[in-house]
């Protein structure tokens, strides 16, 4: 009986696809986190400007 060689080319491709998929997920999570921080910062700045504007208007 002769043994057949197993082709491992498919395994390398599958591993590469998993690695790329994992990197995409990480990039999306980081992007979501940064977007969330940006939205919170913008909201805080708008509230600060509104408060200061109202303060100056009331002072006049």
C-alpha positions as CSV (number, residue, x, y, z in Angstrom):
1,X,0.0,0.0,0.0
2,X,1.2,3.4,-0.9
3,X,0.5,6.5,1.2
4,X,-1.1,9.5,-0.4
5,X,0.4,12.9,0.3
6,X,-1.9,15.4,1.8
7,X,-2.0,18.8,0.1
8,X,-1.6,21.6,2.7
9,X,-2.1,24.5,0.3
10,X,-5.8,24.9,1.3
11,X,-4.8,25.1,5.0
12,X,-2.5,28.1,4.4
13,X,-5.2,29.9,2.5
14,X,-7.7,29.3,5.3
15,X,-5.3,30.5,7.9
16,X,-4.6,33.7,5.9
17,X,-8.4,34.3,5.5
18,X,-8.8,33.9,9.3
19,X,-6.0,36.3,10.0
20,X,-7.3,38.9,7.6
21,X,-10.8,38.5,9.0
22,X,-9.5,39.0,12.5
23,X,-7.6,42.1,11.5
24,X,-10.8,43.6,9.9
25,X,-12.8,42.9,13.0
26,X,-10.1,44.7,15.1
27,X,-10.0,47.7,12.8
28,X,-13.8,48.0,12.9
29,X,-13.9,47.8,16.7
30,X,-11.2,50.5,17.0
31,X,-13.0,52.7,14.5
32,X,-16.2,52.4,16.4
33,X,-14.4,53.3,19.6
34,X,-12.8,56.3,18.1
35,X,-16.1,57.4,16.5
36,X,-17.8,57.1,19.9
37,X,-15.1,59.3,21.6
38,X,-15.4,61.9,18.8
39,X,-19.1,62.1,19.2
40,X,-18.9,62.5,22.9
41,X,-16.2,65.2,22.6
42,X,-18.3,67.1,20.0
43,X,-21.4,67.0,22.2
44,X,-19.4,68.3,25.2
45,X,-18.0,71.1,23.1
46,X,-21.4,72.1,21.9
47,X,-22.8,72.1,25.4
48,X,-19.8,74.2,26.6
49,X,-20.2,76.8,23.8
50,X,-24.0,77.0,24.4
51,X,-23.5,77.5,28.2
52,X,-20.8,80.2,27.6
53,X,-22.9,82.0,25.0
54,X,-26.0,82.0,27.3
55,X,-23.8,83.3,30.1
56,X,-22.4,86.2,28.0
57,X,-25.9,87.1,26.7
58,X,-27.2,87.2,30.3
59,X,-24.3,89.3,31.4
60,X,-25.1,91.9,28.7
